[in-house]
């Protein structure tokens, strides 16, 4: 696929695939086109040319809301939470995808049967991400690491088959990163959800991902196992520059 913005080609003839039930990393230096690629896959942008296939069907240009209904859910670099709501209320918002009731009834509980189902799903999400003790706390009061985990819990509550994580470890200290890595593994191992992530924390990427695609200048530079990518001279050059160009 290719995506152009005026005279700028942000993604240039990029092609790769993600295996079902895998944890797949998409990495590259700043400006490589990673977030634009996520925006194309998740329906925020339409490709200028090329096609995107999800579960065997062409979804190029399909709206984000329709992709979410089909199980493709994305998180963002910044937390997109309702800070005026409690932790539980935020997760219950994520449950509305699989319910016949609307967004507001999910919060106020006007449909008791759907409300009970949402409560069970929300509770499962909170327990998965170790947020149970904070269920009734205001979201705004949570520390950064817990807010990032809550963002993932909301996405999990939507019932994804594929979840796109956009820099899930941003701003975390080492202990928060370790816990988040455990959460990501459990999402895949215990619930069979395919995970694709964009991330700059190379320790997290190498420790989590079974396969890694590397982008540079909007194109696929290489792809392989973590050890292959780690030692690839092209990857080292893309991140660090060539020695003869070093200052």
ABEGO torsion letter per residue (X at the ends): XBBBBEABBABBGBBBBBBBGBBBBBBEBBGAGAAAAAAAAAGABBBABEBBBBGGBBABGBBAAAAAAAGBBBBBABBBBBAABBAAAAAAAAAAAABABBAAAAAAGABAAAAAAAAAAAAAAAAAAGAAAAAABBAAABBAAAAAAAAAAAAAAAGBABBBBBGAABGBBAAAAAAAAAAAAAAAAAAGBBBBBBBABAAAAAAABABBBBBBGGBBABBEBAAAAAABAAAAAAAAEBAAABX
